[in-house]
Amino acid sequence: MIRARDLTKHFRVHKRPPGFASAVKSLFHRKYETVKAVDGVSFTIESGERVGFLGPNGAGKTTTLKVLSGLLHPTSGEVEVEGHVPFKRETELLEAITLVMGQKSQLIWDLPPSETYAMNRAVFDVPKDEYDKTLAELTELLDLAPLLDKPTRQLSLGERMKCELAAALLHRPTTLFLDEPTIGLDVAMQVAIRDFVRSYNQKHEATVLLTSHYMDDVVALCPRIIVIDAGKLIHDGDLRQLIKTMDPDKRVSFTLTGVTVSDDDLAKLGTLVTREGQRFSLKVSEDRIPSVVGHLLGTLKAADLAIEDPPLEEILRVMFGQSRTKATSA
Amino acid sequence: MMRYVRLLLVQMRISAAAGMAYRADFLLEGLMAITWMGLTLLPLVVLYQGREMVAGWDAPSALIVIAYFMAVRAVLDGVVSPSFVDLVERIRSGAFDYVLLKPVDAQAIVSASRFEPWKIFDLLGALALVIYAFYKKGYAPPIEDIALGVLLFFVGVLAMYSVWILCAAASFWVVRLDNLTYLLGAIFDTARWPVQVFRGLWRWVFTFVIPVAVMTTYPAMALLGRLDAQTALATIGGALGLLVLSRVVWRYAIRSYTSASS
């Protein structure tokens, strides 16, 4: 279980305007500013849950993950992970958690990943037979066999990320903090990592807290999302419910061939969202879906018709806009 | 405890493997080790040409100080410095996060994260020098002097390691520390001379502030049977005090680690 209550983390940063004169001045007289990276955030995550942690750049996601994994001391508030206070860095906790950072590597650059694994085995004191079993399982799930003995520097970004995941999971942690684990990966690799995280979560009943810039990761993996902006929590709950509350209308996409329609005709069906050549996307309220779809398929002979929820990106954009407006007016 | 022993063994194996990943570098480093040994002796040869004694030290005795210097330097260049460079790089890049996420003491991981295995030749060279020096002096040291000389070698290494840990702790606040290590390296170079060569303030600095005397002169005096019990105990106490201080500062410094951003 993960619990945060009124968690705050402030950083004191040195500020100076550009230019040589201000550089010299800052040597003698420094101006500091307190940045509230995390500002009074509370949530509870039960064991075995998969939760998406979302927010724009600089919202405080990574800082929160670092506090939860014991890397940073919180400025104030209470944090508890699997019954431990993270910043005390107790062995029992460190053996139960892992943090994967898409932008940082723990693999030894000049040596094959198998050497990092051997090192982690020693560090986590994993018995030989258990280590062999876990490695065999991870090798199969992540298709690592051809990569284990190649020097890390010769691996592609995607291959490296798969090896990073294995390095982070060799000690079979039960709480996974995943910070942008799919960053920079192609779609196929993103799907592979997603599938792996889901199966690990189901097999080991592990708790997963995931941040990602790819909303597809979050939609595919996390039934619940926590959204923070400027260090403050602005939503915590079911993903589908959030989408429904924020924008209950569906997106109907279709392609028209051999028929020309005016924007006015389309406006009668719904709000036009995008138009790329003959491909259209309309925003249609849920109760009008049957009649609109009937018209599109029957009268207009539309092809490749799809009905979807609004994209999460759009919802978040609106949410972040609202939270900023609130903050300014307050 | 077994976890730490296993970790040390894996780190040594991995460092040796990493060292051999670039074959040309490995051969070059081996060659450098031999050349460096020759260069270390050169100033001594020059100094003792036409002189019998310098500051109460004859040439074979000064050779023993040089042997200790080479041995401590081998540990410094073979383990401490490479690990320190590795630590600074990890702090700069934020990869130090992964060290703190491990269920072992962070100081233990970073203190021996990199080895340069060929430095073992320097240690063997130092041993050969000691044997040669006693051959020149015409006697073999008694067992109790050897025992104290060996003990004080480890004490000297401990003192040197503590100074470097204090330096490493500073890297949590000041990220670019390369120059400080060069400065410390240059100061440590003075340890090749018996501390009695220096006078006044410098002798005091090299005994108490940056204890190079503890690292080489006193162990050499112990091996030569010239160190009194009081100084030997003070040397051990001083090194242990330095170790405790470095540990306290390190633990405090870890709290200041802010981690490079994502």
Boltz contact constraints between the chains, C-beta under 6 A:
constraints:
  - contact:
      token1: [A, 62]
      token2: [B, 262]
      max_distance: 6.0
  - contact:
      token1: [A, 66]
      token2: [B, 259]
      max_distance: 6.0
  - contact:
      token1: [A, 71]
      token2: [B, 97]
      max_distance: 6.0
  - contact:
      token1: [A, 71]
      token2: [B, 100]
      max_distance: 6.0
  - contact:
      token1: [A, 71]
      token2: [B, 259]
      max_distance: 6.0
  - contact:
      token1: [A, 91]
      token2: [B, 103]
      max_distance: 6.0
  - contact:
      token1: [A, 94]
      token2: [B, 103]
      max_distance: 6.0
  - contact:
      token1: [A, 95]
      token2: [B, 103]
      max_distance: 6.0
  - contact:
      token1: [A, 99]
      token2: [B, 101]
      max_distance: 6.0
  - contact:
      token1: [A, 103]
      token2: [B, 262]
      max_distance: 6.0
  - contact:
      token1: [A, 104]
      token2: [B, 94]
      max_distance: 6.0
  - contact:
      token1: [A, 104]
      token2: [B, 95]
      max_distance: 6.0
  - contact:
      token1: [A, 106]
      token2: [B, 98]
      max_distance: 6.0
  - contact:
      token1: [A, 110]
      token2: [B, 18]
      max_distance: 6.0
  - contact:
      token1: [A, 110]
      token2: [B, 21]
      max_distance: 6.0
  - contact:
      token1: [A, 111]
      token2: [B, 17]
      max_distance: 6.0
  - contact:
      token1: [A, 111]
      token2: [B, 18]
      max_distance: 6.0
  - contact:
      token1: [A, 115]
      token2: [B, 14]
      max_distance: 6.0
  - contact:
      token1: [A, 118]
      token2: [B, 10]
      max_distance: 6.0
  - contact:
      token1: [A, 119]
      token2: [B, 10]
      max_distance: 6.0
  - contact:
      token1: [A, 122]
      token2: [B, 6]
      max_distance: 6.0
  - contact:
      token1: [A, 122]
      token2: [B, 7]
      max_distance: 6.0
  - contact:
      token1: [A, 122]
      token2: [B, 10]
      max_distance: 6.0
  - contact:
      token1: [A, 123]
      token2: [B, 7]
      max_distance: 6.0
  - contact:
      token1: [A, 123]
      token2: [B, 102]
      max_distance: 6.0
  - contact:
      token1: [A, 123]
      token2: [B, 104]
      max_distance: 6.0
  - contact:
      token1: [A, 125]
      token2: [B, 3]
      max_distance: 6.0
